[in-house]
Each structure stands twice: as C-alpha cells, then as structure tokens.
Amino acid sequence: GDWALYTASPLRADFSKELGVTAPFGFWDPLGLSKYDDPAIAVSQFKRRRVIELQHGRVAMLACIGYIVPEYFKWPGYISPYANLKFEDIPNGFGALSTVPGAGWLQIITFVGILEVTNLQSEPKEYAGDFEGYGAFGIPFGKGIQDKAKKEASLNAEINNGRLAMMAIIGMFFQNGLTGQAWGDWALY
C-alpha cells in the first residue's frame, strides 16, 4: 500500500495491514526481520523483501508449471536440430538439466537476466513488484489492472499463491531427488 503511512510511528513500522497479511497467521514474522529501531529502514527493508518475495513466488509458480506440463504435453519437433535432440527426448525434472544443450541454457539465462536487470533498475510503483513496463503478474509489456480493489485482490492472491508455489516446488525437488523422477512413485522408494 502507501509506504509513507509506515513512517508515522516514532518507534516501529506497522505492516499488519499490508497485502499478503492473511489468516491464520496475520503478519507473520517469527524471526523479527522487519523490526528496526528506525521505521524508515524498516519500510525500506520491507519493500525490498516484498519485491523479492513476489519475484521468487513468480519463478516458483512457473517452475511448478514446468514440472507438471511436460508430463502431459511436449512440443513436437527438435529443441536442437544440430544435436538431433527432440523435445520428447528431454526427461522431466532434474534429468533435463544435463540434457538441454548449453546454448539452450544460455538463452534461458540471458532472457531471465534481461528481465531481472530491466525491472530491478526502476522503483516499484504504488505496490511492491509493480514495475513500469510490466503488467499484471510481472508480464513484460502486459496490461496492468486499473481497478484498485481488483488489483489489490489479484496481488494478494499472487503473493499467497507464490508462497504456496515456493513450498510446492521444493517438495517436487525433494520427490525428484528421492525417486529419480519428477513425478516419482513413492511405492518404489
């Protein structure tokens, strides 16, 4: 919300009304990471951490989709005609790390790097993660949500779904590591 409101308190910044504060925990900060003697520093750190939380949540949501979709769909054709490697030849999960050619990883890292550098160069607008040139959900050149109530509801849902996705992708990584498959059969473990 309005970051200037938090500097009104002479002792502590209050984030209990911020987006992402939901039941059953409310504003959950068990380690006290948001507690600073200077409210201006607290607000600055909260803004930075909220932007990072949104970015990690967005990446985790895409990663979850990246684990699930290849179980049901793979593009036809070649990912690398030079290496005679088809999309269907790429295993799901960790197995893809060693199968995708280096040029493919270079393209992925370059694309992500461009997004990171371009959106981190600007200050968020009214809400954390809301950068100039990026629409709803951080989509480059996408259309933003103009209605304030709808935007806040969407951002709140995005924060909470991102939190869930961060937990989910870690679970998928563990399952993949323990069973050797992205959707491993626990009976075989």
N, C-alpha and C positions, 0 to 999 in steps of 0.2 A: 504494500500500500504506500501511503505517504510517508516517506522516510524521515521527513522533518519532524513528525509527531514524536519520534522516539527520543529526540534530544531535549524535550521539555522537562524530563525528570532530572533533578540535580544529582541523584545517586545512581540509579540503574535504568537502563533502557528496558522497555516492556515490549516483548514480542508476542504476547498472548493473543493478539487479535490479527496476527499476520496470516497470509494464505498458507495453507499446509498444516495449520493447527487444527487437529481434528480429534474427535473422541476415539478411543477411550483415554488417550494419554494427554490431550491438550498440547501445550507447548512442552515438548519432551526434550530435555537437555540434561541427562543424568550425569554427564561429566563436567557440567558447568562451563562449556566452551564459549557461551555467549556472555559470560559475566566479566565485565571490565569496570574499573573504577571510573573511567571516562566514557560517558554514554556515546560520544561521537565515535570513539574507537569501536565500541560495541556495535553501533549501527553499521559502520564500515565493514567490520568482520562478518556481521550477519548477512549483509548484502552479497559480499563475496562468496560466502559459503552457500547461500541460497542459489546463486548463479551456478556454482559448481554442482550442487545437488541436482538442479534441473538438467544440466548437461550430462551428468552421469546417468540420470534417470532416462534421458532420451537415448543415450547409447545402449543402456541395458534393455530398453524396450525393443530397439532394433536388433540387438543380439538375440533376444528371445525369439523374435520372428525369424531370424537367421538360423536358429536351431530347429524350429518347428516346420517352416515351409518346405525345406528340402526333403523332408520325409514324405511329402505329398506331391511335390512338383519340382522338376528340374528343367531348365531351359534346353531346348533341342539345339543341336549343333556343337560347335567347338568353343571352348574357353581359350584355347591356344592351338590354332591350326599348325603353327610352327612345331610345337611339341607333340602334335597329334593327340591332344588331350581334350576329351569331350566333357561337357558339364556333368553328364551322368556318371563319369569316371571319378568324380570328386566325392570322397566319403563325407558324411556329416560329422560335425563335431571337431574334435582335436585332429582327426585324421586329415582334415582339409588344410591344416597349417603347413604340412610338409608336401602337399600335393599341388597346391596352387603355385604356378610359376612365379619367380621373383619379380618379373615385370608386372604381374597382376598385383602383387603386394605393393610395389612402388606406386601404381596407380591409386590404390586404396589409401595409402599413407599420404600421398600428395593431395588427394581430394579432401581428406579429413583435416590435413594441415592447413589448407586454404580456408576451410570453414572456421577452424579454430583461430587463425590469425586475423581473419577479417571481422569476425564478430567480437573477439576479445579486444579489439582496438577501440571500440566505442563503449560508452557508458550505457547501461540499460536505461530504457525509458522509465515509465512510471512503475513497472513491475520488473522484478528480477528475471533475467532470461529473455526479456522483450527488447531485442536489438533492432536498430534501424536497418531496413533492408531484409528483415526476416519476418515471416508471417507467423500464423498460429503454429505452435509446436516447434518453432525454430526452423521452419522450412524456408530455405533461401528464396527470396523474391516472391514468397507466398503472400496471400491476402491475410491481413490481420483481422481480429474480431473487434468491431467498433463498439458494440453494446457493452457497457462497463460490467453489468451484472453477469452477462453471459461469459465475458472474458474472465472474470474472477472465478466463476464456476468451472470453466474449462481449465484454467491454470491450477485450481485446487485439485481437480481430477488428475491433471497431468503430474503434479507433484506426488500425489498418493499412488498413482499407477506406476510412476517411475520408481518409487520406493519398493513397491511390490516386485517390479521387474528386476531391480538390483538383487533382491533376495532370490528370485526365481533363477536368474542366470547363474548365480553362484551354485545353487542346487543342481542345475543342469551340468555345470562344470564338474562338480563332485561325482555326479552319476556317470558322466562320460569317463572321468578318470578311474572310477572304481570298476566299471563294467567294460570299458573299452568301446562303448557305443554311445552315441548321442541320446538314444532312447533305449538304453540297455535294459535287459530283462533281469530284474533283481533276483529271480529264482536261480539264475546262473552264477550269481556272485557267492 
